[in-house]
Amino acid sequence: MRHFGHISPAVRRDLFHIEPAEFTAASPARLLAAALGATLYSPATRPNLADDIRKQAARGVVSMVLCLEDSISDADVRDAEENLVRQFADLDGQAAGDQELPLLFIRVRTPEQIPDLARRLGGTVRRLAGFVLPKFTASRGPAFLDAVAEAEALSGLPRLYAMPVLETPDLLHLETRVEALAGISRTVNRYRERVLALRLGVTDFCSVYGLRRTPDMTAYDVQIVAGVIADVVNVLSRADGTGFTVTGPVWEYFRSQQRLFKPQLRRSPFLEEGVEELRTALIEHDLDGLLREIELDRANGLLGKTCIHPVHVTPVHALSVVSHEEFSDAQDILRPERTGGGVMRSAYTNKMNEVKPHRAWAERTMLRAEVFGVAKEQVGFVDLLTAGLQV
């Protein structure tokens, strides 16, 4: 699979200076973690889940979480598990065609569910990439991670990944945060090869204080949440080789109108006046805040995003593409002849590139360029969004 693989090769050639690379569940974990992109969550109770997965794959979704936890009621858990077994059989039976499936993860409630589901899925477990582990702490984490290892052994798969969700009150409360983060760090480092990425449960953080951000606010406007995000990145996502990929928080707002702002895009997608039309449409559909939050996610060290509606996927991916200017800067910084350091004017003659301080940024940018591609010089967000939506 690849990002923007759902659009035609001809359109990709028009958009990209370097096209997104292909990847599979067997790709290196570092590449796979960066490639998660907009991870779409879906309740495991959906009766046509297999069809939904195929539909979203055709629209550019590359990772999905099938949820047995907060998105369904306690009374529906058993039925949801049985539904997952049926839907995986459906996917496995019809996956022999050309369509590639997204990376599929199951969000469980308890460690015991993990090997139990692996057994019940039987041979169809090969369609599974791993498990999402809720309310992850130093005390709860080892049982979950050991259960993933057990499920992997039962399935015979080369790897089942885990994505812990950081969302408990001890991370939010100032007096326990340092100890909680240190404990989580020790735990995930013991299981480093199994942990693909760490996810943030910002809705749970907000619930501790009875807060909820409005559509025109980002998670970073809620200062108590912004502080937790900063500390999670500080401890768990350092660029010195010890860090993990931390994904961006969920955006809760959407409109029921599925066609979104396609009419505005069709009228003038590549013209300068199209930018203002698009911005108006984004505001009308409560997505202006989403776009600002995606930009702030990346500025604060997060990559990818939890999504609960398909309409959020394309904006996340469009804003994840590396611009030609970013690529040019990163390429200059990483030239072999400049390993000794130094400073230079950027090729775009609008900034300073300092080799040693900017090296980690350049390496991360090149990783993002590999999985999301590099846009051509005159191609911007509007062009990428238009191409992604008009499929």
Secondary structure, 3 states (H helix, E strand, C coil): CCCCCCCCHHHHHHHEEECCCCCCCCCCHHHHHHHCCEEEEEECCCCCHHHHHHHHHHCCCCEEEEECCCCCCHHHHHHHHHHHHHHHHHHHHHCCCCCCCCEEEEECCCCCHHHHHHHHHHHHHHHCCEEEECCCCCCCHHHHHHHHHHHHHHHCCCCCEEEEEECCHHHHCHHHHHHHHHHHHHHHHHCCCCECCEEECHHHHHHHCCCCCCCCCCHHHCHHHHHHHHHHHHHHCCCCCCCCCECEEEECCCCCCCCCCHHHHHHCCCCHHHHHHHHHHHHHCCCHHHHHHHHHHHHCCCCCEEECCHHHHHHHHHHHCECHHHHHHHHHHCCHHHCCCCEEECCCCCCEEEHHHHHHHHHHHHHHHHHHCEECCCCCHHHHHHHHHCC
